[in-house]
Amino acid sequence: MFFFSREETRVHVHVAHPDAEAKFWLTPTVALATYTGLSSGQLNEAQNVGQAHIKEIHDAWNFHFGA
């Protein structure tokens, strides 16, 4: 999971896999925004990882963007 430095302000992460990708919103809850090429199982796994690490991701986002 990662985010880019020059993107929209709403907290989100990207997930990359060979020939596939997804974007998840993290506020107000972890929710799928877009995806291509990932199976429902892979999407569920990514969403669960995001949920399990939501505080760490928010902390990294706030540190990076100075929020």
Buried (B, 14 or more C-beta within 10 A) or exposed (E): BEBEEEEEEEBBBBBEEEEBBBBBBBEEEBEBEEBEEBEEEBBEEBBEBBEEBBEEBBEBBEEEEEE
